[in-house]
Amino acid sequence: MKISRTPLAASLFLALAMGAPAAAQTLEETLAAAYQSNPVLAAERARLRQTEEGFYQARAGRLPSISAGADIGDGTSWGPGTGSSAPIVDEDGNPIPGTGTGGGGSSAPDLSYSVSASQPLYRGGRIDGNIDAAIARIEAARAGLLSVEQQVLLDAIAAHMNIVRDTQVVSIRRNNVEVLNEQLRASRDRFEVGEITRTDVAQAEAAVAAAQAQLSAAQAQLAASRAQYERVVGVQALEVQAPDSLPALPESLGMAAETATVRNPAIISAQYQEEAARQQVRIARGALLPEASLTASASESRQSDFTGRARGSASIGARVSVPIFTGGLNRSQVRQAQAGVDEARLLIVSARRNVIEDVTNAWNDYLTAQAVIESSREAVRANEIAFEGVEQEALVGLRTTLDVLQTQQTLLDSRLQLVQAERDLQVAAYVLRQAIGSLYAESLGLPVDVVRQTREFDNSFMPGDLWGR
């Protein structure tokens, strides 16, 4: 089933695919395009559809099974009672002409038709167990789809922010090359008039060469990030825009952990897997109980010699079977299923612990990114003041060229650290949302047609829905 939403992402996807001019790509548009085109997410939806068919296969056990067949064959017969007779002989043992049939006879081809039906009445609860287990697996698969959707959207967020970061890094390093080139020209001029030595000029030249190499590396990293973006999102990255704000987050770590234990799809999936395991115990125990069914059959056979002779039969009956001794097989299967329940229960505990760990780490990473941003902004402000002062002091001979270059490098490092911290803060915020289970299309309000298998499955008999499935 599809939930209709504004098809903004579809328009963006078509515009980018056709090479049409497009405005800046916002984070929302990136996520919408990834939701619509990511093959991993589409494959998981197909996996869910496969799992859903298990429900119809399990519920088919309630309905009768009917089969029909037809046979045609030809043959010969001989011997007593087959319609052939031996010739009459005279006293000398010679056959009398006109008597007997020559010792063998043939019949016309036989045609036979049959129809049989069987209706289960009771199978020890195994039919209901299979249906309930299929429903539990479907719910677990739905939670798995949400988990994959969250990861795909998080990958798209990281790809988007990587391009934002790398674009800024390239801009900063390009500006650094320009500044160092200006310093190199100034150093050469001062060397010509004897204010500085040849060593100062060599230091400036080395700084320019290193800056150009770093710019080339930053451009290569940006190209790699663009390739990653296209792989995850499915469209080319044009003018990727930085988000204006952070997503809504819980107010405390305790609230985040409490929300995660209820909404995280990994925990939900593990809980439904436990329910499926419980139903397997029910199915295994059903093999210890009697089975009852109704059977009916009808058949007819005739010779295709246009005589109209036919033989037919019909029967209806009930069949009951009781397992008496199976060599311990059924009891072993029950114990095996019970061990599966124990395993599933422990996996729930493991999933909860993993989720709490993920929430705690994501919360601390978010707080760390906030602190790094504050310190990086302060460092940038202070280093800008320090650089201006050292540059002025160098003009009056109080500072060397090396001092200017070192101060310039410190300012550059602080700017790059700030850019990285801004990227890390955005990603950490969405990692936290993923950990608490609220990083999917509806919770983000993406303008897409949200694809959800919203059909309700239950263990009730609905014959009108079964036919044709």
C-alpha positions as CSV (number, residue, x, y, z in Angstrom):
1,M,0.0,0.0,0.0
2,K,1.2,3.5,-0.7
3,I,0.6,6.6,1.4
4,S,0.3,9.6,-0.9
5,R,2.6,12.5,-0.3
6,T,3.8,15.4,-2.4
7,P,6.0,14.0,-5.2
8,L,8.8,16.5,-4.8
9,A,11.5,13.9,-4.6
10,A,10.3,12.3,-7.8
11,S,10.6,15.6,-9.6
12,L,14.1,16.1,-8.3
13,F,15.1,12.6,-9.3
14,L,13.8,13.1,-12.9
15,A,15.4,16.5,-13.2
16,L,18.8,15.2,-12.1
17,A,18.5,12.0,-14.2
18,M,17.7,14.1,-17.4
19,G,20.5,16.5,-16.7
20,A,18.1,19.4,-16.3
21,P,19.1,22.5,-14.3
22,A,18.3,22.0,-10.6
23,A,18.4,24.3,-7.5
24,A,20.6,23.5,-4.5
25,Q,20.0,20.0,-3.2
26,T,18.7,20.2,0.3
27,L,19.1,17.4,2.8
28,E,15.4,16.6,2.5
29,E,15.7,16.2,-1.2
30,T,18.7,14.0,-0.8
31,L,16.8,11.7,1.6
32,A,13.7,11.6,-0.7
33,A,15.8,10.6,-3.7
34,A,17.6,7.9,-1.7
35,Y,14.3,6.6,-0.4
36,Q,12.9,6.2,-3.9
37,S,16.0,4.9,-5.8
38,N,18.2,3.0,-3.3
39,P,18.5,-0.7,-4.5
40,V,19.2,-2.0,-1.0
41,L,16.0,-0.6,0.3
42,A,14.0,-1.8,-2.7
43,A,15.5,-5.3,-2.3
44,E,14.4,-5.3,1.4
45,R,10.9,-4.4,0.3
46,A,10.9,-7.4,-2.1
47,R,12.1,-9.6,0.8
48,L,9.2,-8.5,2.9
49,R,6.8,-9.4,0.1
50,Q,8.3,-12.9,0.0
51,T,7.8,-13.2,3.7
52,E,4.2,-12.1,3.5
53,E,3.4,-15.0,1.1
54,G,4.3,-17.4,3.9
55,F,1.0,-16.3,5.5
56,Y,-1.1,-17.4,2.6
57,Q,0.9,-20.7,2.3
58,A,0.3,-21.5,5.9
59,R,-3.4,-20.6,5.8
60,A,-3.8,-22.9,2.8
61,G,-3.7,-25.8,5.2
62,R,-7.3,-25.0,6.3
63,L,-8.7,-25.4,2.9
64,P,-9.5,-28.7,1.1
65,S,-7.1,-30.1,-1.5
66,I,-8.7,-31.2,-4.7
67,S,-7.1,-33.0,-7.6
68,A,-8.3,-34.6,-10.8
69,G,-6.7,-37.0,-13.3
70,A,-7.3,-38.8,-16.5
71,D,-5.5,-41.8,-18.0
72,I,-5.6,-43.5,-21.4
73,G,-4.0,-46.8,-22.3
74,D,-4.1,-49.7,-24.7
75,G,-3.2,-53.3,-24.2
76,T,-3.9,-56.9,-25.2
77,S,-5.0,-59.9,-23.2
78,W,-4.8,-63.7,-23.5
79,G,-5.4,-66.8,-21.7
80,P,-8.6,-68.2,-20.1
81,G,-11.3,-65.7,-19.4
82,T,-9.9,-63.1,-21.7
83,G,-12.3,-63.6,-24.6
84,S,-10.0,-65.8,-26.8
85,S,-10.6,-69.5,-27.4
86,A,-8.6,-72.4,-28.9
87,P,-9.6,-74.0,-32.3
88,I,-11.4,-77.3,-32.4
89,V,-9.3,-80.2,-33.9
90,D,-10.3,-83.4,-35.6
91,E,-9.2,-87.0,-34.8
92,D,-5.8,-86.4,-36.5
93,G,-5.2,-83.2,-34.5
94,N,-5.7,-80.8,-37.3
95,P,-7.7,-77.6,-36.5
96,I,-11.2,-77.4,-38.0
97,P,-11.5,-74.2,-40.1
98,G,-13.8,-71.5,-38.7
99,T,-13.3,-72.5,-35.1
100,G,-11.3,-70.6,-32.4
101,T,-10.0,-67.1,-32.4
102,G,-6.3,-67.8,-33.0
103,G,-5.1,-67.7,-29.4
104,G,-5.1,-64.0,-28.6
105,G,-7.4,-61.0,-28.5
106,S,-7.0,-57.2,-28.2
107,S,-9.2,-54.6,-26.6
108,A,-9.9,-51.0,-27.4
109,P,-7.9,-48.3,-25.5
110,D,-9.1,-47.8,-21.9
111,L,-10.1,-44.3,-20.6
112,S,-10.3,-43.5,-16.9
113,Y,-11.1,-40.4,-14.9
114,S,-10.8,-39.7,-11.2
115,V,-11.4,-36.8,-8.8
116,S,-10.2,-36.8,-5.1
117,A,-10.6,-34.3,-2.3
118,S,-9.3,-34.1,1.3
119,Q,-10.4,-31.7,4.0
120,P,-8.3,-31.4,7.2
121,L,-10.4,-31.3,10.3
122,Y,-7.9,-31.4,13.1
123,R,-4.1,-31.5,13.0
124,G,-3.2,-31.0,16.6
125,G,-3.1,-27.2,16.3
126,R,-0.3,-27.2,13.7
127,I,-2.3,-25.2,11.1
128,D,-3.0,-22.4,13.5
129,G,0.6,-22.6,14.7
130,N,1.9,-22.2,11.2
131,I,-0.3,-19.3,10.6
132,D,0.6,-17.5,13.8
133,A,4.3,-18.2,13.1
134,A,4.0,-16.7,9.6
135,I,2.3,-13.6,11.0
136,A,5.1,-13.2,13.6
137,R,7.8,-13.5,10.8
138,I,6.0,-10.9,8.8
139,E,6.1,-8.4,11.7
140,A,9.7,-9.2,12.2
141,A,10.4,-8.6,8.5
142,R,8.5,-5.3,8.7
143,A,10.8,-4.2,11.6
144,G,13.8,-5.4,9.5
145,L,12.6,-3.2,6.6
146,L,12.5,-0.2,9.0
147,S,16.0,-1.0,10.1
148,V,17.3,-1.1,6.6
149,E,15.4,2.1,5.7
150,Q,17.0,3.8,8.7
151,Q,20.5,2.7,7.6
152,V,20.0,3.8,4.0
153,L,18.7,7.2,5.1
154,L,21.7,7.5,7.5
155,D,24.1,6.6,4.7
156,A,22.4,9.3,2.6
157,I,22.8,11.9,5.4
158,A,26.5,11.0,5.8
159,A,27.1,11.2,2.0
160,H,25.3,14.6,1.9
161,M,27.3,16.0,4.8
162,N,30.5,14.6,3.4
163,I,30.1,16.6,0.3
164,V,29.2,19.7,2.3
165,R,32.3,19.2,4.4
166,D,34.7,18.4,1.5
167,T,33.4,21.3,-0.6
168,Q,34.2,23.7,2.3
169,V,37.6,22.0,2.8
170,V,38.4,22.5,-0.9
171,S,37.4,26.1,-0.6
172,I,39.5,26.6,2.5
173,R,42.6,25.0,1.0
174,R,42.2,26.9,-2.2
175,N,42.0,30.1,-0.2
176,N,45.1,29.0,1.7
177,V,47.0,28.5,-1.5
178,E,46.1,32.0,-2.6
179,V,47.1,33.5,0.7
180,L,50.5,31.6,0.6
181,N,51.1,32.7,-2.9
182,E,50.6,36.3,-1.9
183,Q,53.0,35.8,1.0
184,L,55.5,34.2,-1.4
185,R,55.3,37.2,-3.7
186,A,55.7,39.6,-0.7
187,S,58.7,37.5,0.5
188,R,60.4,37.7,-2.8
189,D,59.9,41.5,-2.9
190,R,61.3,41.9,0.6
191,F,64.2,39.6,-0.4
192,E,65.0,41.9,-3.3
193,V,65.3,44.9,-1.1
194,G,67.3,42.9,1.5
195,E,64.8,42.8,4.3
196,I,64.7,39.0,4.6
197,T,67.1,36.2,3.6
198,R,66.9,33.5,1.0
199,T,65.9,31.0,3.7
200,D,62.6,33.0,4.3
201,V,61.8,32.8,0.6
202,A,62.5,29.0,0.5
203,Q,60.2,28.5,3.5
204,A,57.4,30.4,1.7
205,E,58.0,28.3,-1.4
206,A,57.8,25.1,0.5
207,A,54.6,26.2,2.2
208,V,53.0,26.9,-1.2
209,A,54.0,23.5,-2.6
210,A,52.6,21.7,0.4
211,A,49.4,23.7,0.2
212,Q,48.9,22.9,-3.4
213,A,49.4,19.2,-2.7
214,Q,46.9,19.4,0.1
215,L,44.4,21.1,-2.2
216,S,44.8,18.3,-4.8
217,A,44.2,15.7,-2.0
218,A,41.1,17.6,-0.9
219,Q,39.7,17.7,-4.5
220,A,40.3,14.0,-4.8
221,Q,38.4,13.4,-1.5
222,L,35.5,15.6,-2.8
223,A,35.3,13.5,-6.0
224,A,35.2,10.3,-3.9
225,S,32.4,11.8,-1.7
226,R,30.4,12.6,-4.8
227,A,30.8,9.1,-6.1
228,Q,29.6,7.8,-2.7
229,Y,26.7,10.1,-2.9
230,E,25.6,8.9,-6.3
231,R,25.9,5.3,-5.1
232,V,23.7,5.8,-2.1
233,V,21.2,8.4,-3.4
234,G,21.1,7.4,-7.0
235,V,21.6,10.8,-8.5
236,Q,24.5,13.0,-9.1
237,A,25.5,15.6,-6.5
238,L,25.2,19.1,-8.0
239,E,25.1,21.9,-5.5
240,V,24.6,20.2,-2.2
241,Q,23.3,22.6,0.5
242,A,24.1,22.4,4.2
243,P,21.1,21.9,6.5
244,D,19.9,25.0,8.4
245,S,19.1,23.2,11.7
246,L,19.4,20.0,13.6
247,P,16.7,17.4,13.9
248,A,14.5,17.2,17.0
249,L,16.1,15.0,19.7
250,P,15.2,13.7,23.1
251,E,16.0,16.1,26.0
252,S,18.1,13.6,28.0
253,L,19.9,10.3,27.7
254,G,17.3,8.6,29.8
255,M,14.5,9.7,27.5
256,A,16.4,8.5,24.5
257,A,17.1,5.1,26.0
258,E,13.4,4.7,27.1
259,T,12.2,5.6,23.6
260,A,14.7,3.2,22.0
261,T,13.6,0.2,24.0
262,V,10.1,0.7,22.6
263,R,10.7,1.9,19.0
264,N,14.0,0.5,17.9
265,P,13.3,-2.0,15.1
266,A,16.1,-4.4,16.2
267,I,14.3,-5.0,19.5
268,I,10.9,-5.2,17.8
269,S,12.2,-7.7,15.3
270,A,13.8,-9.8,18.1
271,Q,10.5,-9.9,20.0
272,Y,8.5,-11.1,17.0
273,Q,11.2,-13.7,16.3
274,E,10.6,-15.0,19.8
275,E,6.9,-15.2,19.1
276,A,7.6,-17.2,15.9
277,A,9.8,-19.6,18.0
278,R,7.0,-20.1,20.5
279,Q,4.7,-21.1,17.6
280,Q,7.3,-23.6,16.5
281,V,6.9,-25.3,19.9
282,R,3.1,-25.4,19.3
283,I,3.7,-26.9,15.9
284,A,6.1,-29.5,17.2
285,R,3.7,-30.5,20.0
286,G,0.9,-30.9,17.5
287,A,2.8,-33.8,15.9
288,L,2.1,-35.7,19.2
289,L,-1.7,-35.4,18.8
290,P,-4.1,-37.2,16.5
291,E,-5.1,-36.0,13.1
292,A,-8.5,-36.1,11.5
293,S,-9.6,-35.4,7.9
294,L,-12.4,-36.1,5.5
295,T,-11.7,-37.8,2.2
296,A,-13.8,-38.2,-1.0
297,S,-13.1,-39.7,-4.3
298,A,-14.8,-40.7,-7.6
299,S,-13.5,-42.5,-10.6
300,E,-14.8,-43.9,-13.9
301,S,-13.2,-46.0,-16.6
302,R,-14.5,-47.1,-20.0
303,Q,-13.4,-48.6,-23.2
304,S,-13.3,-46.2,-26.1
305,D,-15.1,-48.6,-28.5
306,F,-18.3,-46.6,-28.6
307,T,-20.2,-49.3,-26.8
308,G,-20.9,-47.0,-23.8
309,R,-19.8,-49.6,-21.3
310,A,-18.3,-47.9,-18.2
311,R,-17.4,-48.9,-14.7
312,G,-17.4,-46.2,-11.9
313,S,-17.0,-45.9,-8.2
314,A,-17.3,-43.2,-5.5
315,S,-16.4,-43.1,-1.9
316,I,-16.4,-40.7,1.1
317,G,-14.9,-41.3,4.5
318,A,-13.1,-40.0,7.5
319,R,-9.6,-40.7,8.4
320,V,-8.0,-40.5,11.9
321,S,-4.4,-41.2,12.6
322,V,-2.7,-41.3,16.0
323,P,1.1,-41.3,16.4
324,I,2.1,-44.2,18.7
325,F,5.8,-44.6,18.3
326,T,8.1,-42.5,16.1
327,G,11.5,-43.5,17.6
328,G,11.6,-40.3,19.7
329,L,11.5,-38.0,16.7
330,N,8.5,-35.9,17.8
331,R,9.7,-35.5,21.4
332,S,13.1,-34.4,20.0
333,Q,11.5,-31.8,17.8
334,V,9.6,-30.4,20.8
335,R,12.8,-30.1,22.8
336,Q,14.5,-28.5,19.8
337,A,11.8,-25.9,19.4
338,Q,11.9,-25.1,23.2
339,A,15.6,-24.5,22.9
340,G,14.8,-22.2,20.0
341,V,12.5,-20.2,22.3
342,D,15.4,-19.9,24.8
343,E,17.7,-18.6,22.1
344,A,15.2,-16.1,20.8
345,R,14.6,-14.8,24.4
346,L,18.3,-14.3,24.9
347,L,18.6,-12.5,21.6
348,I,16.0,-10.0,22.8
349,V,18.2,-9.3,25.8
350,S,21.2,-9.0,23.5
351,A,19.3,-6.6,21.2
352,R,18.3,-4.4,24.1
353,R,21.8,-4.2,25.4
354,N,23.2,-3.3,21.9
355,V,20.5,-0.7,21.5
356,I,21.3,0.9,24.9
357,E,25.0,0.9,24.0
358,D,24.2,2.5,20.6
359,V,22.0,5.2,22.2
360,T,24.7,6.0,24.8
361,N,27.5,6.2,22.3
362,A,25.3,8.3,19.9
363,W,24.3,10.7,22.8
364,N,28.0,11.1,23.9
365,D,29.1,11.6,20.3
366,Y,26.5,14.3,19.9
367,L,27.5,16.1,23.0
368,T,31.2,15.8,22.0
369,A,30.5,17.3,18.6
370,Q,28.7,20.2,20.2
371,A,31.7,20.9,22.5
372,V,34.1,20.6,19.6
373,I,32.1,23.1,17.6
374,E,32.1,25.6,20.4
375,S,35.9,25.2,21.0
376,S,36.6,25.2,17.3
377,R,34.7,28.5,16.8
378,E,36.6,30.1,19.6
379,A,39.9,28.7,18.2
380,V,39.1,30.2,14.8
381,R,38.3,33.6,16.3
382,A,41.5,33.6,18.4
383,N,43.7,32.3,15.5
384,E,42.4,35.0,13.2
385,I,43.4,37.7,15.6
386,A,46.8,36.0,16.2
387,F,47.4,35.7,12.5
388,E,46.6,39.4,11.8
389,G,49.0,40.4,14.7
390,V,51.9,38.2,13.6
391,E,51.5,39.4,10.0
392,Q,51.7,43.0,11.1
393,E,54.6,42.3,13.3
394,A,56.4,40.6,10.4
395,L,56.1,43.7,8.3
396,V,58.0,45.7,10.9
397,G,60.6,43.0,11.4
398,L,59.4,41.7,14.7
399,R,58.4,38.3,13.3
400,T,60.0,36.0,10.8
401,T,58.5,34.4,7.8
402,L,58.4,31.1,9.6
403,D,56.3,32.6,12.4
404,V,53.8,33.9,9.8
405,L,53.6,30.5,8.1
406,Q,53.2,28.6,11.4
407,T,50.4,31.0,12.5
408,Q,48.7,30.6,9.1
409,Q,48.9,26.8,9.5
410,T,47.3,27.0,12.9
411,L,44.5,29.1,11.7
412,L,44.0,26.7,8.8
413,D,43.8,23.7,11.1
414,S,41.2,25.3,13.3
415,R,39.0,26.2,10.3
416,L,39.3,22.6,9.0
417,Q,38.5,21.3,12.5
418,L,35.4,23.5,12.7
419,V,34.2,22.2,9.3
420,Q,34.7,18.6,10.4
421,A,32.9,19.3,13.7
422,E,29.9,20.8,12.0
423,R,29.6,17.7,9.8
424,D,30.0,15.4,12.8
425,L,27.3,17.2,14.8
426,Q,24.7,16.7,12.0
427,V,25.6,13.1,11.5
428,A,25.7,12.4,15.3
429,A,22.2,13.9,15.7
430,Y,20.8,11.6,13.0
431,V,22.7,8.6,14.4
432,L,21.0,9.2,17.7
433,R,17.6,9.3,15.9
434,Q,18.5,6.0,14.2
435,A,19.3,4.5,17.6
436,I,16.0,5.5,19.1
437,G,14.1,4.2,16.0
438,S,12.9,7.5,14.5
439,L,14.9,7.8,11.3
440,Y,12.4,6.8,8.6
441,A,10.4,8.5,6.0
442,E,7.3,9.3,8.0
443,S,9.1,10.6,11.1
444,L,11.3,12.8,8.9
445,G,8.3,14.1,7.0
446,L,9.9,13.3,3.6
447,P,7.8,14.4,0.5
448,V,7.6,10.9,-1.0
449,D,5.1,8.2,-1.6
450,V,5.8,6.1,1.5
451,V,5.8,2.4,0.6
452,R,4.5,0.2,3.4
453,Q,3.0,-3.2,3.4
454,T,0.2,-2.1,5.6
455,R,-2.1,-5.2,5.1
456,E,-3.2,-6.6,8.3
457,F,-2.8,-10.4,8.8
458,D,-4.7,-12.4,11.4
459,N,-5.5,-16.0,12.1
460,S,-9.1,-15.8,10.9
461,F,-10.8,-17.7,8.1
462,M,-11.4,-15.3,5.1
463,P,-12.2,-17.5,2.1
464,G,-13.0,-14.5,-0.1
465,D,-9.4,-13.3,0.2
466,L,-7.8,-16.7,-0.2
467,W,-8.9,-17.5,-3.7
468,G,-6.5,-16.1,-6.3
469,R,-3.7,-15.7,-3.8
